[in-house]
């Protein structure tokens, strides 16, 4: 089958499986198998797959029709213009999280060689992107999952910033485990913020494949923000900033928490879709 016909066939299979953006994913899958890019894919439209390429495609299609995320199948994902290794040990980086990186770069531009800590680093996409974008920064990246830290470390090595990021196995709900006397200029986190009763509303790719411990939170969804506040009050330098991603439906409650804890200039920032996505606040003393 020609690449042109194969593209149409894959798109049809993905659409029937209920996959969003079936055309884009069909292109993405074929470019990965052919080791090319989208622009060149259409120049190859009369070409046919080799036997080993067809075998790989059949296996990838089998997995994707089961709604396994294409990022896990291919083992990589783009974030902030950089390519990251991903596995089922970590959440797949989302475009909305790029807003967190963008804002921290803006805040750090007013600092000299800022020290930044990323609580719950996952794939390391935030920490590695910041290390790439802020040459003088030093970072600490923590996670409760050793497997996630291995993925994050491999991404730091891939992007040649591993010497500026220290990876630590730690639980953000146990602040006494976290670095005692160390202080930071910026505390960042994209913590679990999906409520258990919201699980059923998620897409199968998220609900059935991504790590539950990185997604879900108990009760009213504020547990990890209280932990971030507790850590920041102890270890954030005077004048330093805390920046967190959040669920838009809990933005008001999260803002109130940080204001009540004494943070100054607390701001809620919306993503491109208009949803409250990011909270920043400054510690005065």
TIMI-403416 format. One record per residue (C-alpha): residue number from 1; residue in three letters; chain; x, z, y. Coordinates in steps of 0.5 Angstrom, whole numbers. Each point is the difference from the previous one (the first is absolute). Layout:
N
node torkol: NUM | kevo: ALA | torvo: A | x: X | z: Z | y: Y
...
This chain:
285
node torkol: 1 | kevo: UNK | torvo: A | x: 0 | z: 0 | y: 0
node torkol: 2 | kevo: UNK | torvo: A | x: 3 | z: -2 | y: 7
node torkol: 3 | kevo: UNK | torvo: A | x: 1 | z: 6 | y: 5
node torkol: 4 | kevo: UNK | torvo: A | x: -6 | z: -3 | y: 4
node torkol: 5 | kevo: UNK | torvo: A | x: -5 | z: 1 | y: -5
node torkol: 6 | kevo: UNK | torvo: A | x: 3 | z: 6 | y: -3
node torkol: 7 | kevo: UNK | torvo: A | x: 0 | z: 3 | y: 7
node torkol: 8 | kevo: UNK | torvo: A | x: -8 | z: -1 | y: 0
node torkol: 9 | kevo: UNK | torvo: A | x: -1 | z: 2 | y: -7
node torkol: 10 | kevo: UNK | torvo: A | x: 4 | z: 7 | y: 2
node torkol: 11 | kevo: UNK | torvo: A | x: -4 | z: 1 | y: 6
node torkol: 12 | kevo: UNK | torvo: A | x: -7 | z: -1 | y: -4
node torkol: 13 | kevo: UNK | torvo: A | x: 2 | z: 5 | y: -5
node torkol: 14 | kevo: UNK | torvo: A | x: 2 | z: 5 | y: 5
node torkol: 15 | kevo: UNK | torvo: A | x: -7 | z: -1 | y: 4
node torkol: 16 | kevo: UNK | torvo: A | x: -4 | z: 1 | y: -7
node torkol: 17 | kevo: UNK | torvo: A | x: 4 | z: 6 | y: -1
node torkol: 18 | kevo: UNK | torvo: A | x: -2 | z: 3 | y: 7
node torkol: 19 | kevo: UNK | torvo: A | x: 7 | z: 0 | y: 3
node torkol: 20 | kevo: UNK | torvo: A | x: 0 | z: -1 | y: 7
node torkol: 21 | kevo: UNK | torvo: A | x: 4 | z: -5 | y: 4
node torkol: 22 | kevo: UNK | torvo: A | x: 0 | z: -4 | y: -7
node torkol: 23 | kevo: UNK | torvo: A | x: 4 | z: -6 | y: 4
node torkol: 24 | kevo: UNK | torvo: A | x: 5 | z: 4 | y: 3
node torkol: 25 | kevo: UNK | torvo: A | x: 1 | z: 4 | y: -7
node torkol: 26 | kevo: UNK | torvo: A | x: 1 | z: -7 | y: -4
node torkol: 27 | kevo: UNK | torvo: A | x: 5 | z: -3 | y: 5
node torkol: 28 | kevo: UNK | torvo: A | x: 4 | z: 7 | y: 0
node torkol: 29 | kevo: UNK | torvo: A | x: 0 | z: 0 | y: -8
node torkol: 30 | kevo: UNK | torvo: A | x: 2 | z: -7 | y: 0
node torkol: 31 | kevo: UNK | torvo: A | x: 6 | z: 1 | y: 5
node torkol: 32 | kevo: UNK | torvo: A | x: 2 | z: 6 | y: -4
node torkol: 33 | kevo: UNK | torvo: A | x: 1 | z: -4 | y: -6
node torkol: 34 | kevo: UNK | torvo: A | x: 3 | z: -6 | y: 3
node torkol: 35 | kevo: UNK | torvo: A | x: 4 | z: 4 | y: 4
node torkol: 36 | kevo: UNK | torvo: A | x: -2 | z: -4 | y: 6
node torkol: 37 | kevo: UNK | torvo: A | x: -4 | z: 1 | y: 7
node torkol: 38 | kevo: UNK | torvo: A | x: -7 | z: -2 | y: 2
node torkol: 39 | kevo: UNK | torvo: A | x: 3 | z: -6 | y: 4
node torkol: 40 | kevo: UNK | torvo: A | x: 4 | z: -3 | y: -6
node torkol: 41 | kevo: UNK | torvo: A | x: -6 | z: 2 | y: -5
node torkol: 42 | kevo: UNK | torvo: A | x: -4 | z: -6 | y: 3
node torkol: 43 | kevo: UNK | torvo: A | x: 6 | z: -5 | y: 0
node torkol: 44 | kevo: UNK | torvo: A | x: 0 | z: 2 | y: -8
node torkol: 45 | kevo: UNK | torvo: A | x: -7 | z: -2 | y: -1
node torkol: 46 | kevo: UNK | torvo: A | x: 1 | z: -5 | y: -5
node torkol: 47 | kevo: UNK | torvo: A | x: 5 | z: 4 | y: -4
node torkol: 48 | kevo: UNK | torvo: A | x: -2 | z: 3 | y: -7
node torkol: 49 | kevo: UNK | torvo: A | x: 3 | z: 7 | y: -2
node torkol: 50 | kevo: UNK | torvo: A | x: 5 | z: 1 | y: -5
node torkol: 51 | kevo: UNK | torvo: A | x: -2 | z: 3 | y: -7
node torkol: 52 | kevo: UNK | torvo: A | x: 3 | z: 7 | y: 2
node torkol: 53 | kevo: UNK | torvo: A | x: -3 | z: 0 | y: 7
node torkol: 54 | kevo: UNK | torvo: A | x: -7 | z: -2 | y: -3
node torkol: 55 | kevo: UNK | torvo: A | x: 1 | z: 6 | y: -5
node torkol: 56 | kevo: UNK | torvo: A | x: 2 | z: 5 | y: 6
node torkol: 57 | kevo: UNK | torvo: A | x: -6 | z: -3 | y: 4
node torkol: 58 | kevo: UNK | torvo: A | x: -5 | z: 1 | y: -6
node torkol: 59 | kevo: UNK | torvo: A | x: 2 | z: 8 | y: -1
node torkol: 60 | kevo: UNK | torvo: A | x: 0 | z: 1 | y: 8
node torkol: 61 | kevo: UNK | torvo: A | x: -7 | z: -3 | y: 0
node torkol: 62 | kevo: UNK | torvo: A | x: -2 | z: 4 | y: -6
node torkol: 63 | kevo: UNK | torvo: A | x: 2 | z: 6 | y: 4
node torkol: 64 | kevo: UNK | torvo: A | x: -3 | z: -2 | y: 6
node torkol: 65 | kevo: UNK | torvo: A | x: -7 | z: -1 | y: -3
node torkol: 66 | kevo: UNK | torvo: A | x: 0 | z: 7 | y: -2
node torkol: 67 | kevo: UNK | torvo: A | x: 1 | z: 2 | y: 8
node torkol: 68 | kevo: UNK | torvo: A | x: 7 | z: 2 | y: -1
node torkol: 69 | kevo: UNK | torvo: A | x: 3 | z: -1 | y: 7
node torkol: 70 | kevo: UNK | torvo: A | x: 4 | z: -6 | y: 1
node torkol: 71 | kevo: UNK | torvo: A | x: 5 | z: 4 | y: 3
node torkol: 72 | kevo: UNK | torvo: A | x: 1 | z: 4 | y: -6
node torkol: 73 | kevo: UNK | torvo: A | x: 0 | z: -6 | y: -4
node torkol: 74 | kevo: UNK | torvo: A | x: 6 | z: -3 | y: 4
node torkol: 75 | kevo: UNK | torvo: A | x: 3 | z: 6 | y: 2
node torkol: 76 | kevo: UNK | torvo: A | x: 1 | z: -1 | y: 7
node torkol: 77 | kevo: UNK | torvo: A | x: -4 | z: 1 | y: 7
node torkol: 78 | kevo: UNK | torvo: A | x: 1 | z: -2 | y: 7
node torkol: 79 | kevo: UNK | torvo: A | x: 0 | z: 5 | y: 5
node torkol: 80 | kevo: UNK | torvo: A | x: 2 | z: -1 | y: 7
node torkol: 81 | kevo: UNK | torvo: A | x: 3 | z: -6 | y: -1
node torkol: 82 | kevo: UNK | torvo: A | x: 5 | z: 3 | y: -6
node torkol: 83 | kevo: UNK | torvo: A | x: -1 | z: -1 | y: -7
node torkol: 84 | kevo: UNK | torvo: A | x: -1 | z: 7 | y: -4
node torkol: 85 | kevo: UNK | torvo: A | x: 0 | z: 1 | y: -8
node torkol: 86 | kevo: UNK | torvo: A | x: -6 | z: 3 | y: -2
node torkol: 87 | kevo: UNK | torvo: A | x: -3 | z: 3 | y: -7
node torkol: 88 | kevo: UNK | torvo: A | x: -6 | z: 4 | y: -2
node torkol: 89 | kevo: UNK | torvo: A | x: 5 | z: 6 | y: 2
node torkol: 90 | kevo: UNK | torvo: A | x: -2 | z: -1 | y: 7
node torkol: 91 | kevo: UNK | torvo: A | x: -5 | z: -2 | y: 5
node torkol: 92 | kevo: UNK | torvo: A | x: 0 | z: -8 | y: 2
node torkol: 93 | kevo: UNK | torvo: A | x: 2 | z: 0 | y: 7
node torkol: 94 | kevo: UNK | torvo: A | x: -6 | z: -2 | y: 5
node torkol: 95 | kevo: UNK | torvo: A | x: 0 | z: -4 | y: 6
node torkol: 96 | kevo: UNK | torvo: A | x: -3 | z: 6 | y: 4
node torkol: 97 | kevo: UNK | torvo: A | x: 6 | z: 4 | y: -1
node torkol: 98 | kevo: UNK | torvo: A | x: 4 | z: -4 | y: 4
node torkol: 99 | kevo: UNK | torvo: A | x: -3 | z: 3 | y: 6
node torkol: 100 | kevo: UNK | torvo: A | x: 3 | z: 6 | y: -2
node torkol: 101 | kevo: UNK | torvo: A | x: 7 | z: -3 | y: 0
node torkol: 102 | kevo: UNK | torvo: A | x: -1 | z: -3 | y: 6
node torkol: 103 | kevo: UNK | torvo: A | x: -2 | z: 6 | y: 4
node torkol: 104 | kevo: UNK | torvo: A | x: 5 | z: 4 | y: -3
node torkol: 105 | kevo: UNK | torvo: A | x: 5 | z: -5 | y: 2
node torkol: 106 | kevo: UNK | torvo: A | x: -3 | z: 0 | y: 7
node torkol: 107 | kevo: UNK | torvo: A | x: 1 | z: 8 | y: 0
node torkol: 108 | kevo: UNK | torvo: A | x: 7 | z: 0 | y: -2
node torkol: 109 | kevo: UNK | torvo: A | x: 2 | z: -5 | y: 5
node torkol: 110 | kevo: UNK | torvo: A | x: 0 | z: 5 | y: 5
node torkol: 111 | kevo: UNK | torvo: A | x: 5 | z: 5 | y: -5
node torkol: 112 | kevo: UNK | torvo: A | x: 7 | z: -1 | y: -1
node torkol: 113 | kevo: UNK | torvo: A | x: 2 | z: 0 | y: -8
node torkol: 114 | kevo: UNK | torvo: A | x: -7 | z: 3 | y: -2
node torkol: 115 | kevo: UNK | torvo: A | x: -1 | z: 4 | y: -6
node torkol: 116 | kevo: UNK | torvo: A | x: -6 | z: -2 | y: -4
node torkol: 117 | kevo: UNK | torvo: A | x: -3 | z: 3 | y: -6
node torkol: 118 | kevo: UNK | torvo: A | x: -6 | z: -4 | y: -4
node torkol: 119 | kevo: UNK | torvo: A | x: -4 | z: 5 | y: -4
node torkol: 120 | kevo: UNK | torvo: A | x: -3 | z: -4 | y: -6
node torkol: 121 | kevo: UNK | torvo: A | x: 5 | z: -6 | y: 0
node torkol: 122 | kevo: UNK | torvo: A | x: -3 | z: -4 | y: -6
node torkol: 123 | kevo: UNK | torvo: A | x: 3 | z: -7 | y: 0
node torkol: 124 | kevo: UNK | torvo: A | x: 4 | z: 2 | y: 6
node torkol: 125 | kevo: UNK | torvo: A | x: -3 | z: -6 | y: 4
node torkol: 126 | kevo: UNK | torvo: A | x: 0 | z: 5 | y: 6
node torkol: 127 | kevo: UNK | torvo: A | x: 6 | z: 3 | y: 0
node torkol: 128 | kevo: UNK | torvo: A | x: 4 | z: -6 | y: -2
node torkol: 129 | kevo: UNK | torvo: A | x: -3 | z: -4 | y: 5
node torkol: 130 | kevo: UNK | torvo: A | x: 2 | z: 5 | y: 6
node torkol: 131 | kevo: UNK | torvo: A | x: 7 | z: 0 | y: -3
node torkol: 132 | kevo: UNK | torvo: A | x: 0 | z: -7 | y: 1
node torkol: 133 | kevo: UNK | torvo: A | x: -3 | z: 0 | y: 7
node torkol: 134 | kevo: UNK | torvo: A | x: 3 | z: 6 | y: 3
node torkol: 135 | kevo: UNK | torvo: A | x: 8 | z: -1 | y: -2
node torkol: 136 | kevo: UNK | torvo: A | x: 2 | z: 7 | y: 3
node torkol: 137 | kevo: UNK | torvo: A | x: -5 | z: 4 | y: -4
node torkol: 138 | kevo: UNK | torvo: A | x: 1 | z: 5 | y: -6
node torkol: 139 | kevo: UNK | torvo: A | x: -6 | z: 1 | y: -5
node torkol: 140 | kevo: UNK | torvo: A | x: -2 | z: 4 | y: -5
node torkol: 141 | kevo: UNK | torvo: A | x: -6 | z: -2 | y: -5
node torkol: 142 | kevo: UNK | torvo: A | x: -3 | z: 4 | y: -4
node torkol: 143 | kevo: UNK | torvo: A | x: -5 | z: 0 | y: -6
node torkol: 144 | kevo: UNK | torvo: A | x: -3 | z: 4 | y: -6
node torkol: 145 | kevo: UNK | torvo: A | x: 1 | z: -6 | y: -5
node torkol: 146 | kevo: UNK | torvo: A | x: 7 | z: -1 | y: -2
node torkol: 147 | kevo: UNK | torvo: A | x: -2 | z: -7 | y: -2
node torkol: 148 | kevo: UNK | torvo: A | x: -3 | z: -2 | y: 7
node torkol: 149 | kevo: UNK | torvo: A | x: 7 | z: 3 | y: 2
node torkol: 150 | kevo: UNK | torvo: A | x: 4 | z: -5 | y: -4
node torkol: 151 | kevo: UNK | torvo: A | x: -5 | z: -6 | y: 2
node torkol: 152 | kevo: UNK | torvo: A | x: 2 | z: 2 | y: 8
node torkol: 153 | kevo: UNK | torvo: A | x: 7 | z: 1 | y: -2
node torkol: 154 | kevo: UNK | torvo: A | x: 1 | z: -7 | y: -3
node torkol: 155 | kevo: UNK | torvo: A | x: -4 | z: -3 | y: 6
node torkol: 156 | kevo: UNK | torvo: A | x: 5 | z: 4 | y: 5
node torkol: 157 | kevo: UNK | torvo: A | x: 6 | z: -3 | y: -4
node torkol: 158 | kevo: UNK | torvo: A | x: -3 | z: -7 | y: 0
node torkol: 159 | kevo: UNK | torvo: A | x: -1 | z: 0 | y: 8
node torkol: 160 | kevo: UNK | torvo: A | x: 7 | z: 3 | y: 0
node torkol: 161 | kevo: UNK | torvo: A | x: -2 | z: 7 | y: 4
node torkol: 162 | kevo: UNK | torvo: A | x: 1 | z: 5 | y: -6
node torkol: 163 | kevo: UNK | torvo: A | x: 6 | z: 3 | y: 3
node torkol: 164 | kevo: UNK | torvo: A | x: -5 | z: 2 | y: 6
node torkol: 165 | kevo: UNK | torvo: A | x: -6 | z: 3 | y: -4
node torkol: 166 | kevo: UNK | torvo: A | x: 0 | z: 6 | y: -4
node torkol: 167 | kevo: UNK | torvo: A | x: -5 | z: 0 | y: -6
node torkol: 168 | kevo: UNK | torvo: A | x: -2 | z: 7 | y: -2
node torkol: 169 | kevo: UNK | torvo: A | x: -5 | z: 2 | y: -5
node torkol: 170 | kevo: UNK | torvo: A | x: -5 | z: 5 | y: 3
node torkol: 171 | kevo: UNK | torvo: A | x: -7 | z: 2 | y: 1
node torkol: 172 | kevo: UNK | torvo: A | x: -3 | z: 0 | y: 7
node torkol: 173 | kevo: UNK | torvo: A | x: -5 | z: 5 | y: -2
node torkol: 174 | kevo: UNK | torvo: A | x: 5 | z: 5 | y: -1
node torkol: 175 | kevo: UNK | torvo: A | x: 4 | z: 0 | y: 7
node torkol: 176 | kevo: UNK | torvo: A | x: 5 | z: 6 | y: -2
node torkol: 177 | kevo: UNK | torvo: A | x: 3 | z: -6 | y: -5
node torkol: 178 | kevo: UNK | torvo: A | x: 1 | z: -4 | y: 6
node torkol: 179 | kevo: UNK | torvo: A | x: 7 | z: 1 | y: 3
node torkol: 180 | kevo: UNK | torvo: A | x: 0 | z: 7 | y: 3
node torkol: 181 | kevo: UNK | torvo: A | x: 4 | z: -1 | y: 6
node torkol: 182 | kevo: UNK | torvo: A | x: 0 | z: -7 | y: 2
node torkol: 183 | kevo: UNK | torvo: A | x: -4 | z: -3 | y: 6
node torkol: 184 | kevo: UNK | torvo: A | x: -2 | z: -7 | y: 1
node torkol: 185 | kevo: UNK | torvo: A | x: -2 | z: -5 | y: 6
node torkol: 186 | kevo: UNK | torvo: A | x: -6 | z: -3 | y: -3
node torkol: 187 | kevo: UNK | torvo: A | x: -4 | z: 2 | y: -6
node torkol: 188 | kevo: UNK | torvo: A | x: -4 | z: -6 | y: -4
node torkol: 189 | kevo: UNK | torvo: A | x: -5 | z: 0 | y: -5
node torkol: 190 | kevo: UNK | torvo: A | x: -5 | z: -5 | y: -4
node torkol: 191 | kevo: UNK | torvo: A | x: -3 | z: 6 | y: -4
node torkol: 192 | kevo: UNK | torvo: A | x: -5 | z: -1 | y: -5
node torkol: 193 | kevo: UNK | torvo: A | x: -7 | z: 0 | y: 4
node torkol: 194 | kevo: UNK | torvo: A | x: -5 | z: -3 | y: -5
node torkol: 195 | kevo: UNK | torvo: A | x: -5 | z: 5 | y: -2
node torkol: 196 | kevo: UNK | torvo: A | x: -2 | z: 0 | y: -7
node torkol: 197 | kevo: UNK | torvo: A | x: -7 | z: -2 | y: 1
node torkol: 198 | kevo: UNK | torvo: A | x: 2 | z: -6 | y: 3
node torkol: 199 | kevo: UNK | torvo: A | x: 4 | z: -2 | y: -6
node torkol: 200 | kevo: UNK | torvo: A | x: -6 | z: -4 | y: -3
node torkol: 201 | kevo: UNK | torvo: A | x: 0 | z: -5 | y: 7
node torkol: 202 | kevo: UNK | torvo: A | x: 7 | z: -2 | y: -1
node torkol: 203 | kevo: UNK | torvo: A | x: 2 | z: -7 | y: -3
node torkol: 204 | kevo: UNK | torvo: A | x: 2 | z: 0 | y: -7
node torkol: 205 | kevo: UNK | torvo: A | x: 7 | z: -1 | y: 2
node torkol: 206 | kevo: UNK | torvo: A | x: 0 | z: 6 | y: 4
node torkol: 207 | kevo: UNK | torvo: A | x: -4 | z: 5 | y: -4
node torkol: 208 | kevo: UNK | torvo: A | x: 3 | z: -2 | y: -7
node torkol: 209 | kevo: UNK | torvo: A | x: 7 | z: -2 | y: 1
node torkol: 210 | kevo: UNK | torvo: A | x: 3 | z: 4 | y: 6
node torkol: 211 | kevo: UNK | torvo: A | x: 3 | z: 7 | y: -1
node torkol: 212 | kevo: UNK | torvo: A | x: -6 | z: 5 | y: 1
node torkol: 213 | kevo: UNK | torvo: A | x: 5 | z: 5 | y: 2
node torkol: 214 | kevo: UNK | torvo: A | x: 2 | z: -4 | y: 6
node torkol: 215 | kevo: UNK | torvo: A | x: -8 | z: -2 | y: 2
node torkol: 216 | kevo: UNK | torvo: A | x: -4 | z: 6 | y: -1
node torkol: 217 | kevo: UNK | torvo: A | x: -1 | z: 6 | y: 3
node torkol: 218 | kevo: UNK | torvo: A | x: -5 | z: 6 | y: -1
node torkol: 219 | kevo: UNK | torvo: A | x: -5 | z: 3 | y: 4
node torkol: 220 | kevo: UNK | torvo: A | x: -1 | z: -2 | y: 7
node torkol: 221 | kevo: UNK | torvo: A | x: 6 | z: -4 | y: 0
node torkol: 222 | kevo: UNK | torvo: A | x: 4 | z: 4 | y: 5
node torkol: 223 | kevo: UNK | torvo: A | x: 5 | z: 3 | y: -5
node torkol: 224 | kevo: UNK | torvo: A | x: 6 | z: -4 | y: 1
node torkol: 225 | kevo: UNK | torvo: A | x: -1 | z: 0 | y: 8
node torkol: 226 | kevo: UNK | torvo: A | x: 0 | z: 8 | y: 0
node torkol: 227 | kevo: UNK | torvo: A | x: 7 | z: -1 | y: -4
node torkol: 228 | kevo: UNK | torvo: A | x: 3 | z: -5 | y: 5
node torkol: 229 | kevo: UNK | torvo: A | x: -2 | z: 5 | y: 6
node torkol: 230 | kevo: UNK | torvo: A | x: 3 | z: 6 | y: -4
node torkol: 231 | kevo: UNK | torvo: A | x: 6 | z: -4 | y: -1
node torkol: 232 | kevo: UNK | torvo: A | x: 1 | z: -3 | y: 7
node torkol: 233 | kevo: UNK | torvo: A | x: -1 | z: 7 | y: 3
node torkol: 234 | kevo: UNK | torvo: A | x: 6 | z: 2 | y: -3
node torkol: 235 | kevo: UNK | torvo: A | x: 4 | z: -6 | y: -1
node torkol: 236 | kevo: UNK | torvo: A | x: -2 | z: -5 | y: 6
node torkol: 237 | kevo: UNK | torvo: A | x: 5 | z: 1 | y: 6
node torkol: 238 | kevo: UNK | torvo: A | x: -3 | z: 2 | y: 7
node torkol: 239 | kevo: UNK | torvo: A | x: -2 | z: -7 | y: 3
node torkol: 240 | kevo: UNK | torvo: A | x: 0 | z: -3 | y: -7
node torkol: 241 | kevo: UNK | torvo: A | x: -6 | z: -4 | y: -3
node torkol: 242 | kevo: UNK | torvo: A | x: -5 | z: 0 | y: -6
node torkol: 243 | kevo: UNK | torvo: A | x: -3 | z: -6 | y: -2
node torkol: 244 | kevo: UNK | torvo: A | x: -5 | z: -1 | y: -6
node torkol: 245 | kevo: UNK | torvo: A | x: -4 | z: -5 | y: -3
node torkol: 246 | kevo: UNK | torvo: A | x: -7 | z: 2 | y: -1
node torkol: 247 | kevo: UNK | torvo: A | x: -7 | z: -2 | y: -3
node torkol: 248 | kevo: UNK | torvo: A | x: -4 | z: -2 | y: 6
node torkol: 249 | kevo: UNK | torvo: A | x: -6 | z: 4 | y: -1
node torkol: 250 | kevo: UNK | torvo: A | x: 4 | z: 6 | y: 0
node torkol: 251 | kevo: UNK | torvo: A | x: 3 | z: -2 | y: 6
node torkol: 252 | kevo: UNK | torvo: A | x: -4 | z: 5 | y: 5
node torkol: 253 | kevo: UNK | torvo: A | x: 2 | z: 6 | y: -5
node torkol: 254 | kevo: UNK | torvo: A | x: 7 | z: -1 | y: -1
node torkol: 255 | kevo: UNK | torvo: A | x: 1 | z: -1 | y: 8
node torkol: 256 | kevo: UNK | torvo: A | x: -4 | z: 7 | y: 1
node torkol: 257 | kevo: UNK | torvo: A | x: 5 | z: 3 | y: -5
node torkol: 258 | kevo: UNK | torvo: A | x: 6 | z: -2 | y: 3
node torkol: 259 | kevo: UNK | torvo: A | x: -2 | z: 2 | y: 7
node torkol: 260 | kevo: UNK | torvo: A | x: -2 | z: 6 | y: -2
node torkol: 261 | kevo: UNK | torvo: A | x: 7 | z: 1 | y: -3
node torkol: 262 | kevo: UNK | torvo: A | x: 3 | z: -1 | y: 7
node torkol: 263 | kevo: UNK | torvo: A | x: 2 | z: -7 | y: 0
node torkol: 264 | kevo: UNK | torvo: A | x: 0 | z: -4 | y: 6
node torkol: 265 | kevo: UNK | torvo: A | x: -2 | z: -7 | y: 2
node torkol: 266 | kevo: UNK | torvo: A | x: -4 | z: -1 | y: -7
node torkol: 267 | kevo: UNK | torvo: A | x: -2 | z: -7 | y: 0
node torkol: 268 | kevo: UNK | torvo: A | x: -4 | z: -4 | y: -5
node torkol: 269 | kevo: UNK | torvo: A | x: 2 | z: -7 | y: -1
node torkol: 270 | kevo: UNK | torvo: A | x: -4 | z: -6 | y: -3
node torkol: 271 | kevo: UNK | torvo: A | x: 2 | z: -5 | y: -4
node torkol: 272 | kevo: UNK | torvo: A | x: -1 | z: -8 | y: 1
node torkol: 273 | kevo: UNK | torvo: A | x: -7 | z: 1 | y: -4
node torkol: 274 | kevo: UNK | torvo: A | x: -2 | z: 5 | y: 6
node torkol: 275 | kevo: UNK | torvo: A | x: 0 | z: 6 | y: -5
node torkol: 276 | kevo: UNK | torvo: A | x: 3 | z: 7 | y: 2
node torkol: 277 | kevo: UNK | torvo: A | x: 7 | z: 0 | y: -5
node torkol: 278 | kevo: UNK | torvo: A | x: 5 | z: 4 | y: 4
node torkol: 279 | kevo: UNK | torvo: A | x: 1 | z: 6 | y: 3
node torkol: 280 | kevo: UNK | torvo: A | x: 6 | z: 2 | y: 4
node torkol: 281 | kevo: UNK | torvo: A | x: 2 | z: 7 | y: 4
node torkol: 282 | kevo: UNK | torvo: A | x: 6 | z: 3 | y: 3
node torkol: 283 | kevo: UNK | torvo: A | x: 2 | z: 7 | y: -1
node torkol: 284 | kevo: UNK | torvo: A | x: 2 | z: 3 | y: 7
node torkol: 285 | kevo: UNK | torvo: A | x: 4 | z: 6 | y: -2
